Structure formats: C-alpha cells, structure tokens
Amino acid sequence: MKIIVRVIQTAGLLIGIVIIIGIGLFISTAGDHGVPDTVATDPTIPHIEIDGVVFHAETFGDPQNPTVVVVHGGPGGNYGYLLNLHQLENDYFVVFYDQRGSGLSPRVDASELSLESSIADLHRVVTHYGQGEPVYLVGHSWGAMLVAGYLGQYPEFVAKAALAEPGALNNASLARFSERQSNSQGLGFYRVLLPTIFETFHMKPQDTDAINDYISGRMAKAFVGSFASGYTCAGEPVSTEEPNVPVPPSRFGSTAFNTIFGPSTDLSQIGVVAHNYTDEVLFIASECSAFTGEKLQRAQMTTFPKTRLVVIPNAGHEMFGDNPSASLAVIREYFES
C-alpha cells in the first residue's frame, strides 16, 4: 500500500512540475508570432505568373543586359539571403524568385511539388526572362542541386552555371544529408523546438499550414546556424553582411521541404543527363563548411564533363552573406571568362 501511495505522490509531483513548466513556457513565449502573407493573400507583393504558376519575384538591372537567374536553397527557402547578388546588376539583369510553395510564393498542394516540377518551373523563369537567349544561373545549396538537374535537361538555355555547395547530386549524398540532419537532433535541437511549439499557441488565427511553416522555419534556421550542422566556421562566428536592398520577410515552406526531400526523392536522373552540358560548370565551396565544403564538392565535380572549383575564404555554407565581396568576385570572373 505504501508503494502505491509513493507512486501516486511521485506521479502527482511530476505532473505538477510539467504543468508549471508548461505555464511558464506559455507565459514566457507570449508575443506576436506568425508567418508573413504570401502572394495569395497579399497581391501587392511583387510577383509574376507564368503558365498559370505564380512566383514571388523581383529583378535588378537593365533587361537589355544578359540575364542572371538566382536559385535559392531549401527546398522551401526563399531568396532573401542571396540578395547580395543584386550587386551584379551593373552588368547583368538579375532575377530572384521564390520557388513554388516556398517563401512568399503561394502555398500549393504536395502533389505539385517534386524535383521534376522544380526543374520545369526554373525553365519557365529562364524562358520568361531570357527571351530566347541563354541565361546565367547561380544556384545555392538545394538551388545548386536544382540547377544541376536543369543543366542536363536544357543545356542550350544556359550560358554559364555556378553551383554554390550543392548538398547532394546523387542518392547516396542525399541519404548522407538526411542522416546528418537526424544526428543533429540533440539537446540543443529540443531547446529550440519546445519554446517554438509554445510560440505557435499564440498565433492567430490557428492555421495548420502557418504553424508548420513557423516551426520548420525556426528549426531550419537553428540547424543551419549551429556548429552541429557543419555549415559554419568554428570558433569566432563570421559576421554576415546584410544586403543593401530591402529583404522580403521570410517564410519557410514546410510542405515543399518535406515533399521534395521526402522518402521517394530520386536524384539519379541528375547524373544520367549531366553529360549533355559540355561547357564549364563552376563549383563554389566555402572554407569553413565541413559538411558541404571542398571535400564534397571535389567529389561532386565529376558529375559534369568540364568543371572547376573555387573555395571562398572566411565563409561558411552561406558564403554570399559571410563573404560577399569574394563570392561576387568569383562569380564575375567566371561569367566574364
């Protein structure tokens, strides 16, 4: 009988502690939490519609100059963190767009999202802005994977292509990426996740899509910025140089990420058709990234017939923010060669 009483007392104590912690978290996370509107709910956001597909987009420079299309990471990310590339506008017409279901582009059903649909959308953007002329492509992370897939399918539409630390160009590398993400979910992960979940309790209205985007966005940002990700510089963090143009608010498309990087994702087609692009492809790696840096990019360079690699000093995975001057110099030199 005494044992039963002790069990009940212990259980009651634990429940009480959990309730107190929960109340504390609810109170401490009070605030104005939410995700920004997309083009679907705010038509004043700059956007284009091509073949019935709507993209948040903006451009810099003279449309008469050669076109550069910038392809952001994710899947589910947005182009805001790459806006330092707008500095190419003196010599190029620079195009930024949020991919389908990502950033401020409208949310869509998972059935519309895949590597194949992403390549088709990139082709829409390329032909819309390129007006029949080959364009210059800059892809970062997932965006570099997307550009790699595009090159083999539409080689005649690309003048030059710069791939900045593509995370994976084959299924083995993608499995490695997924394993790295899973292994990073230690105590630090849950220290961010728990208060983030409580922050969503204050969101109004309680929209499931917005809640999922909010949680995924916070966790993705925490992962990329953590040393466990292998993306960043060890020791003293590198200070990021913010773009000198307005940066749109950020929304992470959780459906896009979970679908495009889902269990059925197959990257094998990238390597199958890569030989179709015979011009030189520039691979860019960062000095600090232990996960997607020089070692991985040297291995992935063999995907294409003709490549070269440049390593950006004093930079992690997000080299266009960590060291934009060096990154832009490399891009300019390659485009002009």
N, C-alpha and C positions, 0 to 999 in steps of 0.2 A: 504493500500500500504506500509506504514511504517513497519507494522508487517511482511509482506513478505520479505522486504529488510533485516530486522533484522534476520529473519530465515535463509536467504541466507548467510548473513555475519557470523552468528554463525556456520552454516554448513561448510562454507569455512574455518573458523578458526579451527574447529575440524578436518577437513580433512587435513589441513596443519600440525597440531600437530601430527596426526597419521603418515603422510609421514615423518616428521622429526624424530619421534621415530623409524620408520622402517629403515630409512637410518642409524641412529645411531646404532641400533642393528646389522644391516648388517655389518657395518664397525668394530664394537667392537667384533664381533664374528668371524672375519676372522682368518683363520688358517688351519692347516692340520687335518681335521676331517674325520673320517671314521671308518669302522669296519675291523677287520683282515680277511685274507683269511681263507677259510675252507679247509678241505682235498680235496674237489672237485677241487679247483683252485690251491692248493699247495700240491702236493703229497709227499713233503719232511716232512710234519707234521706227527708225529708218529701216526699210525692208524692200525686197524685190520678190516678184512672183514669176517663176519660170515653169512652164508646163504644168501649171496648177499647184506647184510646190512653193511655199512661202519661206523665205530665209531672212533673218535679221542680217543686214549687210550695210557697209559703208565703204567709201572709196576716198583715196587721196591722190592728188596729182592730175596731170593732163591726160585725158582719154586718148589723145593722139600719140602718146608715148607707148613703148612696149608694156604689156600688161603683166603684172606680178600678182598671182593669187596665193594668199597666205592660208594655210590649212592648220587649224588648231588641234590640240590634243584632247584626250578624253579616253574613250568616247563619252560624250555628254558634257564636255567642257565648253569653253567659249573663247573668242579671240582676244578678249581684253588684255590678257597678259602678254600678248605678242605685238601690241601696238607700237612698240619702239621701232618696228619695221616700217612704220609710216614714213620714217626718215629717208626711205628710198624714193620718195615722191618727186624729188627734183629731176630724176631721170626716168622714172617709171610711173605707170598708172597702177597704184597699189590697191588691191581688192581684199577686204576682210569679210568673212561671212560665218555665221553660226550654223553648224550643220543641222540637218533635220532632227527635230526633237531635242536639240541642245541649246544652251544659252537662252537668248531671248527669241529664238525661233519657236513657233508654236509646238506644244506637245502633240505627239502623234501616238497611235497605237503601236504596240510592239511588232505587229505583223508588217509594218512598213520599214522596219529597221534591220539592217544587215550590212556586212561588208560590201555586198553587191549593190545595194541601194545607195550606200555612201559613195561608191565609185561613180554610179550613174548621176548622183547629184553633183559631184565635183565636175563631171563632164558638162552638166547643164550650166554651171557657173563659168567654166572655161569657155564654152562656145558663146555664152551670152556676152561676156565682157571682151573676149578675144576677137570677136567679129571675124572669124575665119583665119586669123593669124595665130601661129604658135605662141604660147604664153610661157612665162617663167613661174615655177612653182617652188614654194618654201613650205615644207611640212615639218611639224614638231611633234615628237613622241608618237601618239596614235595618229596624228595628222601625217607624219612621215610614213607610217605604215600604209595609210590610205593613198598617199601619193605614189608609193612603191607599187601598189596594186594597179593604180591608174596608168603608170608608165608602160607596162606591158600590154595593156589593152588599147591604149590610144597614143602610141608613140609619136605619131605625126602631129599631134596637137601641142607638143611640149618642146620648147626651145632649150631650156635648162631646168634641172631639178636639184634642189638642195634638201637633203634628208637630215634633220637635226635629231639625233638619238632616237631612231625608231625603236620601240620597245621589243618588237618581235617581227620577223619576216617569215617565220615558219611555225609549225605547230609545237615543235619541241621548245622553242623560245617562249611561246605563249604559255605553255604549261609551267615553265620556269617562272614567268612573271606571276602567274596565279599562285604558285607555291610561295613566292616571296611575299605577296600580299597576306596570305594566310598566316605565315610565320611572324608577321609584324604585329599581329593582334595580341599583344601582351598587355600588361597592366596599364601602360600609357594609353593604349587604344581605348580601354574601357573608362579611363579617367576623362576622356573627351566624349565618348559615346553617352555615358549616363546623364551628364548635365545637358547634353544636346537633346536627348529624348525629352527631358523635362522642359526645355525651352519650347518644344513644339506644343506642349499643353497650353501655352499662352497664345498660340497662333489663332488668328480669326480671319476668315472662318476656318473651321477644322476640315481642310481639304486634303484628302489622302495623297494626291499627286504632289501637292506643295510640301506636305510633311516629308514624304520620301525624298524629294529633291533637297530639302533643307538638311536632313540627316546625312544623305550621301555627299552633299557638297561640303559639309563641315568635316566629315571623315576623310574625304579625298584630300582636302587641304591639309589636314593634320598629317596624313600619310606622306604626302609629297614633302612637307616641311620637316619631317622627322629624320633623325640620323639613321633610324632603322630602315628607312626606305632605300638607303644607298644612293639617293639623288643629290645630297647636299655636301658641302665642304665640311670637313671635320674641324673641330676647334672653334675659332672665332668665325661666326657666321658672315657670309658675304652680304653686303648691303645691296638691296635691289634698287635699281634706278627706274623710277616710275616714268611712264610716257609723258611727254609734254603736251599731249592732247587729251580731251576728256575720255575717260574709260567707262564704258557702259556698266551698269550693275550686273552682278554675276548670278547666274542660275545654273546649277549642275543638273543635267538631265539623267535622273536615275534609271529611267526606263531604257534610254539609249545605252547607257553603260552596261546594265545587266543583260540586255538583249544581244548587243553586238559582241560583247565579251562573254557570251553565255556558253553553256556546255557543248553546244553544237557548232561553235565557231570553227571554221576551217580556213587556215591561211595558206594551204598548199598551192592554191592557184597563183599566188604572187610569184613564187619561184618558177612555176611552169611556163609563164608567159614573159618573164623578166627579160629574156634574151631578145625580145622584139625591140627593146630600146637600146640602140647601139651607141648613142652619144654618151659623153662622160656624165656620171652622176656624182655629185658632191655629198659625201657623208661628213657630218659635223658631230664631234664628241666634245664633252666638257672635261676639263682636267680633274674635277672633283668627283664626278659620278662613278661610284664603284660598281653600280648595278647595270646601267645602260651606257657606260662610257666607252673609252677607247677599245678595251678588250672585246666587248661585244660587237662594236661597230666594225672592227677589223674582220671579225668572223662573218658578219653580215654583208660586207662589201662584195663578197664572192657571188652574191645573188645576181649581180649585173655584170655584163661583159667588160665595161670600162668604168672605173671609179677612182676617186682619190679621197683621202681623209685629212681633215684639219681638226686639231684639238684646240679648243678655246681655253686660255689660261684663266685662273681665278674665277671659275664659274662652275656651278652645278648643273643639274639637268635643265633648269630654266635659264639657259645662258643668254637669252635675248633680254632678260631683266638683270641678271647678275653682271654681265659684261657686254652691254650692247655695242659699245664702240668697236671692240674686237670682232664681235659677231657680225656686225654690219659691214665691216671692212672685208671680211672673208666672203660674204655674200656678194658684195660689189665686185670684188676681184674676179670671182668665179663667173658672174654674169657677163663681165666685160671680156673674158678670155676667149 
